[in-house]
Amino acid sequence: MNLFELFIGLRYLKAKKSQGIISFNTVLSIVIVCLGVFIIIIVISVMNGFQSQIKDKILDVNSHITLTHYSIFKNKKIKNYDALTEKIRSVKGVKSANPNIEGQALFRFRENLLPVAIRGMGGAQEIPEDVKKFITEPEHEIKFSRRNEVFIGSEMAVNYGIKIGDRIELFVPKGRTTARTEMQSGKGDFKVIGFFKTGYYEYDTSLILMSLKSAQNLYEIGNSVTGIGAKVFDVYKADIIAKRIQETTDFNFQTLTAEERNQNFFYALRLEKLIMTVILFLVIVSALFTIMGTLVMVVSEKKRAIGILKSMGAKPGSIMTIFVLEGFFIGLIGSVIGVISGLAASINLEAIIEWIERTINSILSIYYSFSGSGVFEPVSIVPKHVYYLDTIPTQISPEFIVTISIITVFLSTVSAIFPSWHASRLQPVETIRYE
């Protein structure tokens, strides 16, 4: 490529007054490319934000690494958990470790009956910080003062009208079930002494926290636990630290990271992001056909100019380069504008949505007041009770933005190859003769 080809390529982006349709199609191609990049950046930034917050909430509530017996010994409990917990705490990279009991139960309060998850950890003298930081009520003296006391999620309390001091019943399976024996159930009566809020709806509506001793009594498993949960300083090194813990315990137990325990959920999040990226990328693909059509029309309108250039000694490769450059410039301009506008919208997305909500609510309130259609309820584009997030999270990925921009410019350039090849094959005598 030389300055001659670059100069002609830039000139061909413009159109004469008599060829306004070419200029319009060029602008249309740039706009479509811009919209494709703009939409992809916003949607993927929001999806990254949502997924990041959901992962953070799951990792915050659950242990980063859980040590249990291997699956073939799933009915076997850990008896020497105190010594084992101290071993895990001594492993490099481990922030904290606490024995726990996790199980399923049926919860009953008045006429309400529903399945819940039980988590027993800590005791009267010490409640792990992993639990304490989520407790909202009571604000002082956060501890289990006696047996059969529980903390429940604030959402569960609101849904079923439970207050501090109320008593709930829990039914759990106990003992081992075989083909010849029926499942036995254990029952416990518990006093609600406080509420917690993790920020993750599933836990706040179906998780019950109790002391380790209360859980042992409820499930009748004696002085043993079902697992030991560990928090690490760097969650990105959880796999490495999990292997260290296994080595420390002589590989007698299995260690599972939070992502391995919730692998179906995390896989669904990754798959959803991939599908959305592919669907939105089709917007850019549609722009490529517009670019190709635009350049075909440019070649048709520039036949005379192409003939003159060839008669002056321009080689077919130079003619092809001129029109390939035009496709490159369309992709480049569209990508740059799309990236700038996409980043600006992603950074200020919450303010933009709030402005849209205010505008819609203002219009609807005026309509309701004049039409008398009833009581007006403000519209919320992102209802908090559905998404359970106080703000609209966005997380911008520079690597993704650079990648999508490069791919867009590359595909825009590729889409110009066929019209450019057609232009390079035009014969100068034939093109000038009919002009």
C-alpha positions in Angstrom: 0.0 0.0 0.0 1.3 3.5 -0.9 0.1 7.0 -0.4 -1.6 7.0 -3.8 -3.9 4.1 -2.9 -4.6 5.6 0.5 -5.5 9.0 -0.9 -7.9 7.5 -3.5 -9.5 5.1 -0.9 -10.2 8.1 1.4 -11.6 10.1 -1.6 -14.0 7.3 -2.5 -15.6 7.4 1.0 -17.1 10.7 -0.1 -19.6 11.1 -2.9 -20.5 13.7 -5.4 -23.8 15.5 -5.1 -25.2 13.5 -8.0 -24.2 10.2 -6.3 -25.8 10.9 -2.9 -27.0 7.3 -2.6 -23.4 6.1 -2.3 -22.7 8.5 0.5 -25.9 7.4 2.3 -25.0 3.7 2.0 -21.5 4.3 3.3 -22.9 6.2 6.3 -25.5 3.4 6.8 -22.7 0.8 6.8 -20.7 2.8 9.4 -23.9 3.2 11.6 -24.7 -0.5 11.5 -21.1 -1.5 12.4 -21.2 1.2 15.2 -24.5 -0.2 16.6 -23.2 -3.7 16.5 -20.1 -2.9 18.6 -22.1 -0.5 20.8 -24.8 -3.1 21.7 -22.2 -5.9 22.2 -20.2 -3.8 24.6 -23.2 -2.7 26.7 -24.8 -6.2 26.9 -21.6 -8.1 27.7 -20.6 -5.4 30.2 -23.9 -5.8 32.0 -23.7 -9.6 31.8 -20.2 -9.5 33.2 -21.4 -7.3 36.0 -24.3 -9.5 36.9 -22.3 -12.7 36.8 -19.5 -11.1 38.8 -21.9 -10.0 41.5 -23.7 -13.4 41.6 -20.3 -15.2 41.8 -19.2 -12.8 44.6 -22.3 -13.4 46.6 -22.0 -17.2 46.2 -18.3 -17.2 47.1 -19.1 -14.8 50.0 -21.8 -17.0 51.5 -20.2 -20.4 50.8 -16.7 -21.7 51.6 -14.2 -21.3 48.8 -13.0 -24.9 49.4 -15.0 -27.7 51.1 -13.4 -30.8 52.5 -15.6 -33.9 52.8 -15.3 -37.7 52.5 -15.2 -39.1 48.9 -18.6 -39.7 47.3 -18.5 -43.4 47.9 -18.3 -42.6 51.6 -21.0 -39.9 51.5 -22.8 -41.3 54.6 -19.6 -41.2 56.5 -19.0 -38.3 58.8 -15.7 -36.6 59.9 -15.0 -37.3 63.5 -11.5 -35.9 64.2 -12.6 -32.5 62.8 -10.8 -30.4 65.4 -7.3 -31.7 64.5 -8.2 -31.7 60.8 -9.4 -28.1 60.9 -6.1 -27.0 62.5 -4.2 -28.7 59.7 -6.2 -26.9 57.1 -5.7 -23.5 58.8 -1.9 -24.1 58.6 -1.9 -24.6 54.8 -0.4 -21.6 52.9 -3.1 -19.4 51.4 -5.9 -20.4 53.7 -7.5 -17.5 55.4 -9.9 -19.4 57.8 -11.4 -22.9 58.2 -14.5 -24.0 60.2 -16.2 -27.3 60.6 -19.8 -27.4 59.6 -22.9 -29.5 59.0 -24.9 -29.0 55.9 -28.2 -30.8 55.2 -31.7 -30.5 54.0 -34.8 -30.1 56.2 -38.5 -29.3 56.1 -39.4 -26.0 57.8 -42.8 -25.5 59.4 -44.2 -22.2 60.8 -47.9 -22.1 61.5 -49.5 -23.4 58.3 -46.4 -23.0 56.2 -44.3 -26.0 55.2 -41.4 -25.8 52.8 -37.9 -27.3 52.2 -34.9 -25.4 53.5 -31.1 -25.8 53.8 -29.5 -26.2 57.2 -26.0 -25.0 58.0 -24.6 -25.6 61.4 -21.3 -23.8 62.3 -19.8 -22.0 65.3 -21.1 -22.1 68.8 -22.1 -20.0 71.8 -18.6 -18.6 72.4 -17.6 -18.0 68.7 -19.6 -17.4 65.6 -17.4 -17.3 62.5 -17.0 -14.0 60.8 -18.3 -15.6 57.6 -21.7 -15.8 59.3 -21.5 -12.8 61.6 -21.1 -10.2 58.9 -24.4 -11.1 57.3 -26.5 -10.8 60.4 -28.6 -7.6 60.4 -30.7 -8.2 63.6 -30.0 -8.1 66.4 -27.2 -5.5 65.9 -25.6 -6.4 69.3 -24.7 -9.6 71.0 -24.6 -11.8 67.9 -24.2 -15.3 69.4 -26.0 -18.5 70.2 -26.6 -18.2 73.9 -28.2 -21.6 74.2 -29.2 -24.6 72.1 -31.9 -24.7 69.5 -31.5 -21.1 68.4 -31.4 -20.1 64.7 -30.8 -17.2 62.4 -33.0 -17.1 59.3 -32.9 -14.9 56.1 -34.6 -11.6 56.2 -36.6 -12.5 53.1 -37.9 -15.6 54.7 -39.0 -13.6 57.7 -40.9 -11.1 55.5 -42.5 -13.9 53.4 -43.8 -15.8 56.4 -44.3 -13.1 58.9 -41.6 -14.4 61.3 -40.4 -12.2 64.1 -37.5 -12.5 66.5 -38.6 -14.7 69.4 -41.0 -16.9 67.3 -40.5 -20.6 67.2 -40.2 -22.8 64.2 -40.1 -26.6 63.6 -37.5 -28.4 61.5 -37.9 -32.0 60.3 -34.8 -33.9 59.0 -34.0 -37.4 57.9 -31.8 -39.3 60.4 -30.0 -42.6 60.4 -29.3 -44.8 57.4 -32.0 -45.8 55.0 -31.9 -49.2 53.3 -34.3 -51.2 51.1 -35.8 -52.9 54.1 -36.0 -49.9 56.4 -38.1 -46.8 56.2 -36.7 -43.3 56.5 -36.7 -42.0 60.0 -37.3 -38.4 60.7 -35.9 -36.2 63.4 -37.7 -33.1 64.7 -36.5 -30.0 66.4 -38.1 -26.9 67.8 -36.1 -23.8 67.4 -36.3 -20.2 68.5 -35.5 -17.4 65.9 -33.0 -15.0 67.5 -32.1 -12.9 64.5 -32.1 -12.3 60.7 -29.3 -12.3 58.1 -29.1 -10.9 54.6 -26.5 -12.3 52.2 -27.8 -10.4 49.1 -28.5 -13.7 47.3 -32.2 -14.4 47.1 -32.0 -18.2 47.2 -30.1 -18.2 50.5 -32.1 -15.4 52.1 -35.4 -17.4 51.5 -34.3 -20.9 52.2 -31.2 -21.1 54.4 -31.2 -21.5 58.2 -28.1 -21.0 60.3 -27.6 -22.7 63.7 -24.8 -23.6 66.0 -22.7 -26.7 65.2 -23.9 -28.4 68.4 -27.6 -27.8 67.6 -27.1 -29.3 64.1 -25.3 -32.3 65.6 -28.3 -32.9 67.9 -30.8 -32.3 65.2 -29.3 -34.8 62.8 -28.2 -37.1 65.7 -24.6 -37.6 64.4 -22.8 -37.2 67.6 -19.5 -35.4 67.8 -18.9 -35.3 64.0 -19.4 -33.0 61.1 -20.2 -33.4 57.4 -17.4 -31.2 56.1 -14.9 -28.4 56.8 -15.2 -25.2 54.9 -12.1 -23.0 54.1 -11.8 -19.4 52.9 -8.7 -18.4 51.0 -7.0 -15.1 50.4 -6.9 -15.4 46.6 -10.0 -17.1 45.1 -8.2 -17.4 41.8 -5.8 -19.8 43.5 -8.5 -22.0 45.0 -7.6 -25.0 42.8 -4.0 -24.9 43.8 -4.8 -24.5 47.6 -7.3 -27.3 47.4 -4.5 -29.6 46.2 -2.3 -28.4 49.0 -5.1 -29.3 51.5 -5.5 -32.7 50.0 -1.7 -33.3 50.4 -1.9 -32.2 54.0 -4.7 -34.7 54.7 -2.8 -37.5 52.9 -5.5 -37.6 50.2 -8.0 -39.3 52.7 -10.6 -36.6 51.8 -11.8 -34.9 48.7 -11.7 -31.1 48.3 -14.1 -29.2 46.1 -13.9 -25.6 45.2 -17.1 -23.4 45.2 -17.1 -23.5 41.4 -16.9 -27.3 41.4 -19.8 -27.5 43.8 -21.9 -25.2 41.7 -20.5 -26.3 38.3 -23.9 -26.5 36.6 -24.8 -23.0 37.7 -21.4 -21.5 36.6 -21.6 -23.5 33.3 -25.0 -22.0 32.6 -23.7 -18.5 33.2 -20.8 -19.0 30.8 -23.1 -20.6 28.2 -25.6 -17.8 28.5 -22.8 -15.2 27.9 -21.5 -17.2 24.9 -25.0 -17.4 23.3 -25.6 -13.7 23.8 -22.3 -12.8 22.3 -23.0 -15.0 19.2 -26.5 -13.5 18.7 -25.3 -10.0 19.1 -22.3 -10.6 16.8 -24.8 -11.4 14.0 -25.6 -7.6 14.0 -22.1 -7.0 12.9 -22.3 -9.8 10.3 -25.4 -8.0 8.9 -23.3 -4.9 8.5 -20.8 -6.8 6.4 -23.4 -7.5 3.7 -24.3 -3.8 3.8 -20.6 -2.9 3.3 -20.3 -5.4 0.4 -23.4 -3.9 -1.3 -22.1 -0.4 -0.8 -18.8 -1.2 -2.4 -20.5 -3.0 -5.3 -22.4 0.2 -6.0 -19.3 2.3 -5.6 -17.5 0.1 -8.1 -20.4 0.4 -10.5 -20.4 4.2 -10.1 -16.7 4.5 -10.4 -16.2 2.5 -13.5 -15.0 5.5 -15.5 -12.6 6.6 -12.8 -11.3 3.0 -12.6 -10.8 2.9 -16.4 -8.9 6.2 -16.3 -6.7 5.0 -13.4 -5.8 1.8 -15.3 -5.1 3.7 -18.5 -2.7 5.8 -16.5 -0.8 2.7 -15.4 -2.6 1.7 -12.2 -2.2 -2.1 -11.6 -5.1 -4.4 -10.7 -3.5 -4.9 -7.3 -3.6 -1.1 -6.7 -7.3 -0.9 -7.7 -8.1 -3.8 -5.4 -6.2 -2.2 -2.5 -8.2 1.1 -3.0 -11.6 -0.6 -2.4 -10.3 -2.9 0.3 -9.1 0.2 2.1 -12.6 1.6 1.8 -14.0 -1.4 3.6 -11.3 -1.1 6.2 -12.0 2.5 6.9 -15.8 1.8 7.2 -15.0 -0.9 9.8 -12.5 1.2 11.6 -14.7 4.3 11.9 -17.7 2.3 12.9 -15.7 0.4 15.6 -14.1 3.5 17.0 -17.4 5.3 17.4 -19.1 2.1 18.7 -16.3 1.6 21.3 -16.4 5.2 22.5 -20.2 5.3 22.8 -20.4 1.8 24.2 -17.9 2.6 27.0 -19.6 5.9 27.8 -23.0 4.2 28.0 -21.7 1.3 30.1 -20.0 3.6 32.6 -23.2 5.8 32.9 -25.7 3.0 32.5 -27.3 3.4 35.9 -27.8 7.2 35.4 -29.2 6.6 31.9 -31.7 4.0 33.1 -32.8 6.3 36.0 -33.4 9.1 33.5 -35.5 6.7 31.3 -37.5 5.6 34.4 -38.1 9.2 35.5 -39.2 10.1 31.9 -41.6 7.1 31.6 -43.0 7.7 35.1 -43.6 11.4 34.4 -45.4 10.7 31.2 -47.5 7.9 32.8 -48.3 10.0 35.9 -49.6 12.8 33.7 -51.7 10.3 31.7 -53.2 8.7 34.8 -54.0 12.0 36.3 -55.9 13.2 33.2 -57.5 9.9 32.2 -58.5 8.8 35.7 -57.4 5.2 34.9 -56.7 4.3 38.5 -53.8 4.4 40.9 -50.4 5.0 39.2 -47.6 2.7 40.2 -44.1 3.8 39.2 -42.4 1.7 36.6 -39.1 0.0 37.3 -37.0 -1.2 34.4 -34.9 -3.4 36.7 -37.1 -4.5 39.6 -35.0 -5.1 42.7 -37.3 -7.9 44.0 -36.6 -9.8 40.8 -32.9 -9.3 40.3 -32.1 -8.6 44.0 -29.5 -6.0 43.1 -29.4 -2.5 44.4 -27.7 -1.2 41.3 -27.2 -2.2 37.7 -23.7 -3.7 37.7 -21.4 -3.3 34.8 -17.9 -4.8 34.4 -15.9 -3.6 31.4 -13.5 -6.1 29.9 -10.7 -4.3 28.0 -9.5 -7.6 26.4 -13.0 -8.3 25.0 -13.4 -4.8 23.7 -10.1 -4.9 21.9 -10.9 -8.4 20.5 -14.3 -7.5 19.2 -12.9 -4.3 17.6 -10.1 -6.1 15.8 -12.6 -8.8 14.6 -15.0 -6.2 13.4 -12.4 -4.3 11.4 -11.0 -7.5 10.0 -14.4 -8.8 8.9 -15.3 -5.4 7.4 -12.0 -5.5 5.4 -12.7 -9.1 4.3 -16.2 -8.1 3.1 -14.6 -5.6 0.7 -12.5 -8.3 -1.1 -15.1 -9.5 -3.6 -16.1 -6.0 -4.8 -12.4 -5.0 -4.9 -11.6 -8.1 -6.9 -14.4 -7.3 -9.3 -13.1 -3.7 -9.7 -9.6 -4.9 -10.4 -10.8 -7.1 -13.3 -12.5 -4.2 -15.2 -10.9 -3.4 -18.6 -10.0 0.3 -19.1 -11.1 0.4 -22.7 -14.5 -1.1 -22.0 -15.2 1.1 -19.0 -14.3 4.3 -20.8 -16.1 3.4 -24.0 -19.6 3.3 -22.3 -19.1 6.3 -20.1 
